[in-house]
Amino acid sequence: NYSADWSLATDGRKPFRYQHAVGFTNSPENDNFGYYVRLVPRFRINERISATLQIGYEQENNNYGWIPGILSDSAAIWFGRRDITTFNNILTVRYIFSTKASLSLRARHYWSQAKYLSVYTLQEDGSLAEAPGVEYQDINFNTITADLQFVWYFAPGSEISVMWKNLINTFSTQPEDNYFRNLGNTLGADQANSFSVRILYYLDFLSLRKLKRG
């Protein structure tokens, strides 16, 4: 097999920075071919606020991988040949109040789906034998996460962190070809929210000993 990658990034000291990477891999023996594209623009509006958007797309055709047992009464080890499409988009926004306090938001949408083309059984010699008439359901998986965090460094080595987390997971066997329709369906699913407060306080043991002696 062989592969190639190429990346480019502009000057990070500028208010606007652009970065991208592209690459591909090819395995002629099993006709496996994949490529990816990643775009990362960053906007620094001023010294306090910045926003970064990472857009990632990956396509892999004729991927061979293990799949759970299809027939409950069979001891065979099953493999599938599938085309896998993956999106991984991340938005990060950060606001700095001062040298001691900041607010950050990180939102991520990960979408991966696999369309199965054929099913195989693993042979004793490590080869794969196609299993005609046996099918496996396609996979459409989404996860959306959002983390909003406020951090205050109120003393050297000490901080208070307040965080809100949101999580949405969906799984189905129906592939979707429209990104925005898929995103809308995912946003309409059940979600989990959590809120947490964490306090870290640094104690200087040597200072405590001196205070005790005094």
The 8 nearest C-alpha neighbors of each residue, nearest first, counted from 0:
[[1, 26, 25, 27, 2, 24, 28, 31],
 [0, 2, 25, 24, 26, 3, 23, 27],
 [1, 3, 24, 23, 25, 4, 0, 22],
 [2, 4, 22, 23, 24, 5, 1, 21],
 [5, 3, 22, 21, 23, 6, 2, 20],
 [4, 6, 21, 20, 22, 3, 7, 19],
 [7, 5, 20, 19, 21, 4, 8, 18],
 [6, 8, 19, 18, 20, 9, 5, 17],
 [9, 7, 18, 17, 19, 10, 6, 16],
 [8, 10, 17, 16, 11, 18, 7, 13],
 [9, 11, 12, 13, 16, 8, 17, 15],
 [12, 10, 13, 16, 9, 15, 14, 8],
 [13, 11, 10, 14, 16, 15, 9, 43],
 [12, 14, 15, 11, 10, 16, 43, 9],
 [15, 13, 43, 42, 16, 44, 12, 45],
 [16, 14, 42, 13, 41, 43, 17, 40],
 [15, 17, 41, 11, 9, 40, 10, 13],
 [16, 18, 40, 9, 8, 39, 41, 15],
 [19, 17, 8, 39, 7, 38, 40, 9],
 [20, 18, 38, 37, 7, 6, 39, 8],
 [19, 21, 6, 37, 5, 36, 7, 38],
 [22, 20, 36, 5, 35, 4, 37, 6],
 [21, 23, 4, 3, 35, 34, 5, 36],
 [22, 24, 34, 33, 2, 3, 35, 4],
 [25, 23, 2, 33, 1, 32, 34, 3],
 [24, 26, 32, 1, 0, 31, 27, 2],
 [25, 27, 0, 31, 28, 30, 29, 32],
 [28, 26, 30, 29, 25, 31, 0, 32],
 [27, 29, 26, 30, 31, 0, 25, 32],
 [30, 28, 31, 27, 26, 61, 62, 63],
 [31, 29, 27, 28, 26, 32, 61, 25],
 [30, 32, 61, 26, 29, 60, 25, 62],
 [33, 31, 25, 60, 24, 59, 26, 30],
 [34, 32, 59, 24, 58, 23, 60, 25],
 [33, 35, 23, 22, 58, 57, 24, 59],
 [34, 36, 57, 22, 56, 21, 58, 23],
 [35, 37, 21, 56, 55, 20, 57, 38],
 [36, 38, 55, 20, 19, 54, 21, 56],
 [39, 37, 19, 54, 53, 18, 40, 55],
 [38, 40, 53, 18, 52, 19, 17, 54],
 [41, 39, 17, 52, 16, 51, 18, 38],
 [42, 40, 51, 16, 15, 50, 17, 52],
 [41, 43, 15, 50, 49, 44, 14, 51],
 [44, 42, 49, 14, 45, 48, 15, 50],
 [43, 45, 49, 48, 42, 14, 46, 47],
 [46, 44, 47, 43, 48, 49, 14, 42],
 [45, 47, 48, 44, 43, 49, 95, 94],
 [48, 46, 95, 45, 94, 96, 49, 44],
 [47, 49, 94, 93, 45, 44, 46, 43],
 [50, 48, 43, 93, 42, 44, 92, 94],
 [49, 51, 92, 42, 91, 41, 43, 93],
 [52, 50, 41, 91, 90, 40, 42, 92],
 [51, 53, 90, 39, 40, 89, 41, 54],
 [54, 52, 39, 89, 88, 38, 55, 90],
 [55, 53, 88, 38, 37, 39, 87, 52],
 [54, 56, 37, 87, 86, 88, 36, 53],
 [55, 57, 86, 36, 35, 85, 37, 87],
 [58, 56, 35, 85, 34, 84, 36, 86],
 [59, 57, 84, 33, 34, 83, 35, 85],
 [58, 60, 33, 83, 82, 32, 62, 34],
 [59, 61, 82, 32, 62, 31, 33, 83],
 [62, 60, 31, 81, 82, 80, 63, 30],
 [61, 63, 81, 80, 60, 31, 82, 59],
 [64, 62, 80, 79, 61, 81, 78, 65],
 [65, 63, 78, 79, 62, 66, 80, 81],
 [64, 66, 78, 77, 79, 67, 63, 76],
 [65, 67, 78, 77, 79, 64, 68, 69],
 [68, 66, 69, 77, 65, 76, 78, 70],
 [69, 67, 70, 77, 66, 71, 76, 75],
 [68, 70, 67, 71, 135, 77, 73, 66],
 [69, 71, 73, 72, 68, 74, 75, 133],
 [70, 72, 73, 69, 68, 74, 75, 67],
 [71, 73, 70, 74, 69, 75, 68, 76],
 [74, 72, 70, 75, 71, 68, 69, 76],
 [73, 75, 76, 72, 71, 68, 70, 77],
 [76, 74, 73, 77, 120, 121, 68, 70],
 [77, 75, 121, 120, 74, 68, 78, 65],
 [78, 76, 120, 66, 119, 65, 75, 68],
 [79, 77, 65, 119, 64, 66, 118, 120],
 [80, 78, 118, 64, 63, 117, 119, 81],
 [79, 81, 63, 117, 62, 61, 116, 115],
 [82, 80, 115, 62, 114, 61, 116, 113],
 [81, 83, 60, 114, 61, 113, 59, 62],
 [82, 84, 113, 59, 112, 58, 81, 60],
 [85, 83, 58, 112, 111, 57, 59, 113],
 [84, 86, 111, 57, 110, 56, 58, 112],
 [87, 85, 56, 110, 55, 109, 111, 88],
 [86, 88, 109, 55, 108, 54, 56, 110],
 [89, 87, 54, 108, 53, 107, 55, 86],
 [90, 88, 107, 53, 106, 52, 91, 108],
 [91, 89, 52, 106, 105, 51, 107, 53],
 [90, 92, 105, 51, 104, 50, 52, 106],
 [93, 91, 50, 104, 103, 49, 51, 105],
 [94, 92, 103, 49, 48, 102, 104, 50],
 [93, 95, 48, 102, 47, 101, 103, 96],
 [96, 94, 101, 47, 97, 100, 102, 48],
 [95, 97, 101, 100, 94, 47, 98, 99],
 [98, 96, 99, 100, 95, 101, 47, 94],
 [97, 99, 100, 96, 95, 101, 152, 151],
 [100, 98, 152, 97, 151, 153, 101, 96],
 [99, 101, 151, 97, 96, 150, 98, 152],
 [102, 100, 95, 96, 150, 94, 149, 103],
 [101, 103, 149, 94, 148, 93, 95, 150],
 [104, 102, 93, 148, 92, 147, 94, 149],
 [103, 105, 147, 92, 91, 146, 93, 148],
 [104, 106, 91, 146, 145, 90, 92, 147],
 [105, 107, 145, 90, 144, 89, 146, 91],
 [108, 106, 89, 144, 143, 88, 90, 109],
 [109, 107, 143, 88, 142, 87, 110, 89],
 [108, 110, 87, 142, 141, 86, 143, 107],
 [111, 109, 141, 86, 85, 140, 108, 87],
 [112, 110, 85, 140, 84, 139, 86, 141],
 [111, 113, 139, 138, 84, 83, 140, 174],
 [112, 114, 83, 138, 82, 137, 81, 115],
 [113, 115, 137, 81, 82, 116, 83, 112],
 [116, 114, 81, 137, 80, 117, 113, 79],
 [115, 117, 81, 80, 114, 118, 79, 82],
 [116, 118, 80, 79, 115, 119, 134, 81],
 [117, 119, 79, 130, 78, 129, 80, 134],
 [120, 118, 129, 78, 130, 128, 127, 77],
 [119, 121, 77, 128, 76, 127, 78, 75],
 [120, 122, 127, 76, 126, 77, 125, 128],
 [121, 123, 125, 126, 124, 127, 120, 128],
 [124, 122, 125, 121, 126, 127, 120, 76],
 [123, 125, 122, 126, 121, 127, 128, 120],
 [126, 124, 122, 123, 121, 127, 128, 120],
 [125, 127, 122, 124, 121, 128, 123, 120],
 [126, 128, 121, 120, 119, 122, 129, 125],
 [129, 127, 119, 120, 130, 121, 126, 122],
 [128, 130, 119, 118, 131, 120, 127, 117],
 [131, 129, 119, 118, 133, 128, 132, 120],
 [132, 130, 133, 129, 118, 117, 134, 119],
 [131, 133, 134, 130, 118, 117, 129, 135],
 [134, 132, 131, 130, 118, 135, 117, 69],
 [135, 133, 132, 118, 136, 117, 115, 131],
 [136, 134, 137, 115, 133, 118, 69, 79],
 [135, 137, 172, 138, 134, 115, 114, 173],
 [136, 138, 172, 114, 113, 115, 173, 135],
 [137, 139, 172, 113, 112, 171, 140, 136],
 [138, 140, 112, 171, 174, 170, 172, 111],
 [141, 139, 170, 111, 169, 110, 112, 138],
 [142, 140, 110, 169, 168, 109, 170, 111],
 [141, 143, 168, 109, 167, 108, 169, 144],
 [144, 142, 108, 167, 107, 166, 109, 168],
 [143, 145, 166, 107, 165, 106, 167, 142],
 [144, 146, 106, 165, 105, 164, 107, 147],
 [145, 147, 164, 105, 104, 163, 148, 106],
 [148, 146, 104, 163, 162, 103, 164, 105],
 [149, 147, 162, 103, 161, 102, 146, 150],
 [148, 150, 102, 161, 160, 101, 162, 103],
 [149, 151, 160, 101, 100, 159, 148, 102],
 [152, 150, 100, 159, 158, 99, 153, 160],
 [153, 151, 158, 99, 154, 157, 100, 159],
 [152, 154, 151, 158, 157, 99, 155, 159],
 [153, 155, 157, 152, 156, 158, 200, 201],
 [156, 154, 157, 153, 152, 201, 158, 200],
 [155, 157, 201, 154, 158, 200, 152, 199],
 [158, 156, 200, 154, 199, 201, 155, 152],
 [159, 157, 152, 199, 151, 153, 198, 160],
 [158, 160, 198, 151, 197, 150, 199, 152],
 [159, 161, 150, 197, 149, 196, 158, 198],
 [160, 162, 196, 149, 148, 195, 197, 150],
 [163, 161, 148, 195, 147, 194, 149, 160],
 [162, 164, 194, 147, 193, 146, 148, 195],
 [165, 163, 146, 193, 192, 145, 194, 162],
 [164, 166, 192, 145, 144, 191, 146, 193],
 [167, 165, 144, 191, 190, 143, 192, 168],
 [166, 168, 190, 143, 142, 144, 189, 191],
 [169, 167, 142, 141, 143, 166, 170, 190],
 [170, 168, 141, 140, 142, 185, 167, 171],
 [171, 169, 140, 139, 141, 168, 172, 138],
 [170, 172, 139, 173, 138, 140, 169, 174],
 [171, 173, 138, 137, 139, 136, 174, 170],
 [172, 174, 171, 139, 175, 137, 138, 136],
 [175, 173, 139, 172, 112, 138, 176, 137],
 [174, 176, 177, 181, 173, 178, 139, 180],
 [175, 177, 178, 174, 181, 180, 179, 112],
 [178, 176, 180, 179, 175, 181, 182, 174],
 [179, 177, 181, 180, 182, 176, 175, 183],
 [178, 180, 182, 181, 177, 183, 184, 176],
 [181, 179, 183, 182, 177, 178, 184, 175],
 [180, 182, 178, 184, 179, 183, 177, 175],
 [183, 181, 179, 185, 180, 184, 178, 186],
 [182, 184, 180, 186, 185, 181, 179, 187],
 [185, 183, 181, 187, 182, 186, 180, 188],
 [184, 186, 182, 187, 188, 183, 181, 169],
 [187, 185, 183, 188, 184, 182, 167, 143],
 [186, 188, 184, 185, 183, 189, 190, 182],
 [189, 187, 185, 186, 190, 184, 167, 169],
 [190, 188, 167, 187, 191, 168, 186, 185],
 [189, 191, 167, 166, 188, 192, 165, 168],
 [190, 192, 166, 165, 167, 193, 189, 164],
 [193, 191, 165, 164, 166, 190, 194, 163],
 [192, 194, 164, 163, 165, 195, 191, 162],
 [195, 193, 163, 162, 164, 192, 196, 161],
 [196, 194, 162, 161, 163, 197, 193, 160],
 [195, 197, 161, 160, 162, 198, 194, 159],
 [198, 196, 160, 159, 161, 195, 199, 158],
 [197, 199, 159, 158, 160, 200, 196, 157],
 [200, 198, 157, 158, 159, 201, 197, 156],
 [201, 199, 157, 202, 198, 158, 156, 154],
 [200, 202, 157, 156, 203, 199, 155, 154],
 [203, 201, 204, 200, 207, 206, 156, 157],
 [202, 204, 206, 205, 207, 201, 208, 200],
 [203, 205, 207, 206, 202, 208, 209, 201],
 [206, 204, 208, 207, 203, 209, 210, 202],
 [205, 207, 209, 203, 208, 204, 210, 202],
 [208, 206, 210, 204, 205, 209, 211, 203],
 [207, 209, 211, 205, 210, 206, 212, 204],
 [208, 210, 206, 212, 207, 211, 213, 205],
 [211, 209, 207, 213, 208, 212, 206, 205],
 [210, 212, 208, 213, 209, 207, 206, 205],
 [213, 211, 209, 210, 208, 207, 206, 205],
 [212, 210, 211, 209, 208, 207, 206, 205]]
